[in-house]
Amino acid sequence: HVALHPNGRFVFVMNELNSTVMSLALEPSSGRLELIDTKPAVPGEARAHNHCADIQISPDGRFLYGSNRGHDSVAIFAVDQQTGKLETVDFTPCGGATPRNLALTPSGRHLFSANQNADRISIFARDEASGRLTDTGQAIEIGTPMCVRITRDPVQF
Protein backbone atom coordinates (compact mmCIF):
# COMPACT_ATOMS: atom_id res chain seq x y z
CA HIS A 1 0.00 0.00 0.00
CA VAL A 2 1.30 3.43 -0.98
CA ALA A 3 0.64 7.05 -0.01
CA LEU A 4 1.99 10.14 -1.77
CA HIS A 5 2.91 13.15 0.36
CA PRO A 6 0.92 16.30 -0.56
CA ASN A 7 4.17 18.05 -1.57
CA GLY A 8 4.87 15.33 -4.16
CA ARG A 9 8.44 14.84 -2.88
CA PHE A 10 7.90 11.75 -0.70
CA VAL A 11 6.24 8.34 -1.11
CA PHE A 12 5.36 6.08 1.82
CA VAL A 13 4.97 2.30 1.56
CA MET A 14 3.29 0.01 4.10
CA ASN A 15 4.94 -3.41 3.88
CA GLU A 16 2.32 -6.02 4.66
CA LEU A 17 4.50 -9.07 5.26
CA ASN A 18 7.29 -7.65 7.44
CA SER A 19 5.23 -4.99 9.27
CA THR A 20 7.34 -1.99 8.34
CA VAL A 21 6.72 1.39 6.75
CA MET A 22 9.21 3.00 4.37
CA SER A 23 9.63 6.59 3.28
CA LEU A 24 11.17 7.29 -0.08
CA ALA A 25 12.26 10.43 -1.88
CA LEU A 26 10.56 10.87 -5.25
CA GLU A 27 12.34 12.56 -8.12
CA PRO A 28 9.35 13.93 -10.06
CA SER A 29 11.03 14.30 -13.44
CA SER A 30 12.39 10.73 -13.59
CA GLY A 31 10.08 8.93 -11.15
CA ARG A 32 13.16 7.57 -9.40
CA LEU A 33 12.68 6.54 -5.75
CA GLU A 34 15.39 6.62 -3.11
CA LEU A 35 14.99 5.03 0.34
CA ILE A 36 15.03 7.57 3.18
CA ASP A 37 13.83 5.62 6.20
CA THR A 38 12.24 2.36 7.39
CA LYS A 39 10.38 2.01 10.69
CA PRO A 40 8.54 -0.89 12.35
CA ALA A 41 4.76 -0.54 12.03
CA VAL A 42 4.14 -2.36 15.33
CA PRO A 43 6.01 -2.91 18.61
CA GLY A 44 8.68 -5.61 18.34
CA GLU A 45 6.74 -8.25 20.25
CA ALA A 46 3.82 -7.99 17.79
CA ARG A 47 5.76 -8.35 14.52
CA ALA A 48 5.57 -12.15 14.26
CA HIS A 49 1.75 -12.17 14.28
CA ASN A 50 0.94 -8.99 12.35
CA HIS A 51 0.19 -8.06 8.76
CA CYS A 52 -0.08 -4.41 7.78
CA ALA A 53 -2.76 -3.18 5.45
CA ASP A 54 -3.66 0.39 4.54
CA ILE A 55 -1.65 3.62 4.75
CA GLN A 56 -2.98 7.19 4.76
CA ILE A 57 -1.36 10.61 5.10
CA SER A 58 -2.98 13.59 6.77
CA PRO A 59 -4.09 16.41 4.46
CA ASP A 60 -1.33 18.65 5.86
CA GLY A 61 1.30 15.95 5.26
CA ARG A 62 2.53 16.00 8.87
CA PHE A 63 1.30 12.54 9.96
CA LEU A 64 1.10 9.07 8.48
CA TYR A 65 -1.37 6.36 9.59
CA GLY A 66 -1.17 2.61 8.96
CA SER A 67 -3.45 -0.28 9.87
CA ASN A 68 -2.14 -3.38 11.64
CA ARG A 69 -4.03 -6.66 11.37
CA GLY A 70 -3.02 -8.91 14.26
CA HIS A 71 -1.90 -6.10 16.57
CA ASP A 72 -5.30 -4.52 15.75
CA SER A 73 -3.96 -1.00 15.87
CA VAL A 74 -3.36 2.14 13.88
CA ALA A 75 0.31 3.08 13.73
CA ILE A 76 0.94 6.83 13.80
CA PHE A 77 4.12 8.45 12.47
CA ALA A 78 5.21 12.08 12.33
CA VAL A 79 6.71 13.05 8.97
CA ASP A 80 9.68 15.42 8.86
CA GLN A 81 8.58 17.91 6.19
CA GLN A 82 12.14 18.62 5.03
CA THR A 83 13.72 15.15 5.02
CA GLY A 84 10.78 12.72 4.82
CA LYS A 85 12.07 10.80 7.85
CA LEU A 86 9.52 9.17 10.13
CA GLU A 87 9.15 9.31 13.90
CA THR A 88 6.88 6.85 15.69
CA VAL A 89 4.16 8.71 17.60
CA ASP A 90 1.84 5.97 18.86
CA PHE A 91 0.03 2.68 18.25
CA THR A 92 -3.69 3.23 18.89
CA PRO A 93 -6.12 0.29 19.27
CA CYS A 94 -8.33 0.30 16.16
CA GLY A 95 -11.62 -0.24 18.00
CA GLY A 96 -12.20 -3.72 16.63
CA ALA A 97 -10.42 -6.62 14.95
CA THR A 98 -8.54 -6.82 11.66
CA PRO A 99 -8.39 -3.20 10.44
CA ARG A 100 -8.24 -3.46 6.66
CA ASN A 101 -8.74 0.07 5.44
CA LEU A 102 -8.44 3.58 6.86
CA ALA A 103 -9.89 6.88 5.68
CA LEU A 104 -9.29 10.45 6.79
CA THR A 105 -11.99 13.06 6.40
CA PRO A 106 -11.02 15.84 3.96
CA SER A 107 -10.55 18.24 6.90
CA GLY A 108 -8.27 15.72 8.61
CA ARG A 109 -10.24 15.97 11.86
CA HIS A 110 -11.42 12.34 11.86
CA LEU A 111 -10.08 8.91 10.88
CA PHE A 112 -12.29 5.91 10.12
CA SER A 113 -11.03 2.33 10.57
CA ALA A 114 -12.82 -0.51 8.72
CA ASN A 115 -12.45 -3.41 11.17
CA GLN A 116 -13.28 -6.45 9.06
CA ASN A 117 -13.63 -9.10 11.78
CA ALA A 118 -15.48 -6.82 14.21
CA ASP A 119 -18.24 -5.87 11.75
CA ARG A 120 -17.72 -2.18 12.50
CA ILE A 121 -16.12 0.99 11.25
CA SER A 122 -14.63 2.81 14.24
CA ILE A 123 -14.51 6.61 14.21
CA PHE A 124 -11.59 8.50 15.75
CA ALA A 125 -11.03 12.18 16.42
CA ARG A 126 -7.58 13.27 15.25
CA ASP A 127 -5.50 15.83 17.13
CA GLU A 128 -4.06 17.95 14.33
CA ALA A 129 -1.10 19.12 16.45
CA SER A 130 0.08 15.74 17.78
CA GLY A 131 -1.43 13.37 15.21
CA ARG A 132 -2.82 11.19 18.00
CA LEU A 133 -6.21 9.50 17.73
CA THR A 134 -9.03 9.35 20.28
CA ASP A 135 -11.91 6.90 19.88
CA THR A 136 -15.14 8.93 19.65
CA GLY A 137 -17.19 5.99 20.92
CA GLN A 138 -19.19 6.19 17.72
CA ALA A 139 -19.09 3.53 15.03
CA ILE A 140 -20.88 2.26 11.98
CA GLU A 141 -22.02 -1.32 12.55
CA ILE A 142 -21.81 -3.13 9.22
CA GLY A 143 -20.95 -6.68 8.16
CA THR A 144 -17.32 -7.34 7.25
CA PRO A 145 -16.17 -3.84 6.26
CA MET A 146 -13.03 -4.02 4.17
CA CYS A 147 -12.96 -0.59 2.57
CA VAL A 148 -14.16 2.86 3.59
CA ARG A 149 -14.12 6.07 1.52
CA ILE A 150 -15.15 9.53 2.63
CA THR A 151 -16.27 11.95 -0.03
CA ARG A 152 -17.14 14.87 2.25
CA ASP A 153 -16.85 15.73 5.93
CA PRO A 154 -19.73 14.49 8.06
CA VAL A 155 -21.93 17.27 9.37
CA GLN A 156 -21.58 16.31 13.01
CA PHE A 157 -20.12 13.73 15.42
N, C-alpha and C positions, 0 to 999 in steps of 0.2 A: 504494500500500500504506500502511496506517495502523496506528499503535499508540497505545493509550491509556495514559497514565501511571497507575500504581497509585493515586495520590492523586486521580485524576479531574479535575485542574485543567489538564492539558496533553494535547495531541494532537500526534503526530509523523507526518509524511507523507514517504514516500520517492518522489521524482519520477523516474520511469523515464526519460523522454526527455531531460531536461537534467542528470541526475546530480547532483541536490541533495537535501538533506533539510531540511524546515521544521519548526519548532516553533510551535505555536499555543496561545494561552490559550483555555480552554473555559469559557464561562459556563454552569454546569449548568442553571440555571432556564430560560434561553432557548435554549440550544444554540448561541449565537453564538460564532464563532471569531474571534480576533484574532491576526494574525501577530506573533510575537515575534522570530524569528530564521530565517535561511536560511544553510546551510553547504554547500560542495561535498562530494559523497560520494566523490570520488576526487581524486588530485593533478591539477593543471591540465593536465599533458601527456596525461593519460588520458581527459579528458572527451569528446573527439571520437569515440572508439571504444568507449564504455561505455554500458550500459543498466542502471540499477538494477533490483532486484527486491524482495526481501522486507525487512521491518523488524521488529525485535523489541526489547523493553525488558526489562532485567533485573528479577527479582522485587522487588528493593529500589528500583527506579526510578532508580538512579544512573547507569546506562549504557544506551546505545542502540546497536544493531547493525544494519547494513544490508548486503545482498549486492550485489556489483558484477559484472555479466556483461561481459566484455571486459577489464577490469582484473583479473578473477578474484581478488577480494579481499573481505574483510569489513571494512567501515568501522566504527570504534568512536568513539563520542562520549560525553563526560561530560555529564550533565544537571545544571544548577544547580537544586537542589530548591526554591529560593525564586522564581526568575525564569523558569525553563524554558529559559534560554539554553543553547546547545550549545557544547562545546569539543572540537575534534578531538583524539583520543588517538592513533590509529594506523590503518594500513591493513594488515591481516594477510592474506597469501596464503591462499586458501580450501582448498588441498589438492587442487585439481583444476581443472576447466574449467567455466565457465558455472554459477555458483552460483545456483540458482533460489530455494530456500527455506531458511530457517534455523529452528532450534528450540532453545530453552533448556530444560534440565532444570528441574523444579519447584524444586529447591534452588538453581539458578543456578550450579552448579559446572561445568557442561559446556554447550557449544554444538555442535550438529550442523549441518553444511552439506551440502545435497543438491546435488552437482555433476553436473548433467545430462549434460554431454558427456565426463565422465571415468568414468561408470558407477560412482560411489562416493559414499558419504556419509562425509565426514571428521568426525572427533571431536576437539574442542578442549577443553582444560582452561581454565577462566576464573578469572583472579585477581580475587577479589571486591573487593579494595582499589583496584586500578588499572584494572580492566576489561579488561586485555589478555588475549589468547588465546595459548595454546601448543598446537601440534599434538601430540596424544598418540601419534601414529604408528599409531593404530588406526583402522580404517575398516570400513564395511559395503560390500562389493562387490555392486552390484546394477545392473541395466540401466536406464539413463536415469532416475535419480531426479529427480523434479520437486517433490516435497512430502515433508516429514517431520514427524511429530507424535509427541510424547513424552507418554505418559499417566502415567508414574511414573518415578522415578529408577532407573537401572540399579543392580544390586546392586554391581557392581565394574567397574573399568577397569584 
